[in-house]
Amino acid sequence: MYDVPKEHYATVIREMIRHENDLTNHRTMWLLVVQGLLANAYVAARGAGGRPVILMLSLVGILVTLSAFVMLYKSYQARGYLHFLGQEAKQGRLQEEYLPLDGWPKKRIKGWWRDVWVCPWLSKIGDALEPWLFLPGLLMSMWLFVLLEQQTTLHKAIVLGLAAILVTLILSSFCMLWVWLHGNGEEERADEPAGASRTAGDRSSVR
């Protein structure tokens, strides 16, 4: 007995993709709310001339942004994997053991991204401008600029360029490391049982 009939796999996966989209929207709003509070505290601290407070706020801002990026990137990867499973389900190739309970299951089909993405880290280059990546990168660059400005005497334009380069390297390295670590949860696709193939053939012949 199956929890979900095979003909309903695509519908279930579609609902899971919608759930991941909702999670991305909620996490983005949470990031904006927290960053707004930190920005208000920064303006007050800068007006009062509290340098230690400014340094602390910039560090907190960087950590909060990085935490949000981790959650957003996980949802992004989950949506990519669910899109792959959706294509498999529409073609009747998705086996019941690979139908996940959540968007990013512990065990996944090895090499799934080759059918839907250009590389293991991004679906397409244009996704780098999507809010899930661009917004954390922008906010993290701003807080890193504040931190470096307090610690160096370089021109602001140079500090801003350094902050942008560092954030690009940090986020890119994180994406590659995340994919590498989660690659251990991928396994070769299991062959479809012979009995299941015969049953499917019998059904088609009856029809």
N, C-alpha and C positions, 0 to 999 in steps of 0.2 A: 504494500500500500504506500502511495506517495502522498506527502503533505500537500503538494500542489500538482495538479495535472500538467503534463508536459506542454499542452497547448496554451497554458496560462503563464508559462515562464516569461515571455516577453512583457506581459502586463505587469507581473510582479517586479521585474527589473525596471520598467518604466517608473513605477511608484518609488522605487529606491533611488533612482536618479533625481526625481522631484524632491525627495527628502534631503539628498545631499545638496541640492541647490538651495533649499530653505536653510540648511545649516550654514552654507557659505554666506548667505545674506545676513543671518543673525550674527555670525562671528564678525562680519565686516562692520555691522552697526555697533557691536560691542567694542570693537577697536576704536571707532570714531568717538564714541562716548567717553571712553577712558582717556584717549588722547586729548579730547577737549578739556577734561578736568586737569590734566597735567599741564596743558598750555596755559590755562588760567592761573595755575599755581606758579608757573614759570614767569609770567608777566608780573605777578605780585612780587615774586622774589627778586626779579631784576630791578624793579622800581625801588625796592628796599636795599639793594646792593648786597644781598646775601649770596656770596659766591659758593660757599659749601652747599647751600640749598640748591643752587642752580646745577652744580655737579651731580648731586644726588638725583634731582629730577631728570636730568639727561640720561643717567644710567638706568633709572626706572623706565623711562620712555623707550630706550633701546630694548630692554628686556621684555617689556610688554608687547612691543611691535614684533620681536622675534618669536614670542610665544604665539601671537595671533597668526604669524606667517606659517608656523608649524601646523596649526590646525587647518588653515586655509589650503595649504599644499596637500595635506592628507585628503581633504575633500576633493581636491582637483584630481589626484591620482585615483581616488575611488570612482569618480565619475568616468574617467577614462576606462577603467577596468569594467565598469558596468556597461558602458557603450559596447565594449568588446563582447561581453556576455550576451548583450541584447542581439548583436548580429549573429552570434552562434545560435541563440534560441530561435530566431526567425528562420534560420536555415535548417533547423531540426538537429543540430549537432551538439547541443548543450546537454550534458548528462546531469542527472539529479544530484550527484555528489558535488558538483561545482556550482549549484544554485546557492548563493551566499545568504546568510542571515543578516549581514550588514554590508555596507558599501565596500569595505576593505577587509576581506576575510584573511585569516592567518595563512591559509593555504590557497595559492593561486596557480593558474596555468602558466607554465614557463614560456617566456617570449610572447606574452599576450599583446604587448605594445606594438609589435611589428605589423600587425594588421590595421592599427588605427592611429598610431603616432609616428612622427618622423624620427624620434629618439626616445630613450627611456625617461627623459626628464620633462619634455614638452610635447604636447600634441602638435602644435605648429608655432612658428616663431612669433606670430602675431599675438599669441596668448601672453607674451611678456608685457603687453600694454593693458591686459585685463586688470580690473581692480584687485583681484586676489593677490597679484604679484606687484603691480605698479604702486598701489597705495602703501603697503608695508615698506617697500623700497624707498618711497618718497619720505614717509614719516621717519624711518630709521636714518636716512641721510640728514634730515633736519636736526635730529637729536645728536647725531654724531658730529655735525657741524658745530652745535652749541658746545659740546664737550671739547672738541679740538680748539675751538676759538678761545676757551678759557685757559688752555694749557700751552698754546703757542703764540708767537708774535708774527706769524705769517700773514700775508694779505688775505682778506676774506674770500676773494675769488679762488686763490690757491687752496685755502682750507675747504671751500665748498667742493672743488674738484677732487681733492683727496677723499672727502667724505663719500662722494658718489662712487669713486673707484673702489673704496673699501667695502661699501655696502654691496656693490655688484659682485665682488669676489666672495664676500661672506655668504650671500644668498645662493650664488651659483654653487659654491662648495657644499653648502648644506643640501641642496637638491641632489647633487651627485652622491653625497654620503648617504642620504636617506634612501635613495634608490638602491645603492649597493648593499646597505644593511637589510633592506626588505627583500632583496633578491634571494635570501636564504629561505624565504617562505614560498618560493615558486617550485613547482614540481612538474615533471613531464605529464602530458595528458594521458590519462588511463584509456586503454583500448575499450571500445564498447563490447559488452559481453555478447558472446555468440548467440545465446538464447534470445537476447533482446533483438538482435538483428533478424533472427528467424521469425520472431513474433511480428516484427514490423513488416517483413516480407509476406507473411501469411495474411496480415490485415489488408495489405495492398492487393494481394491476389483475390481476396474475397470481394473487395470493392470492384 
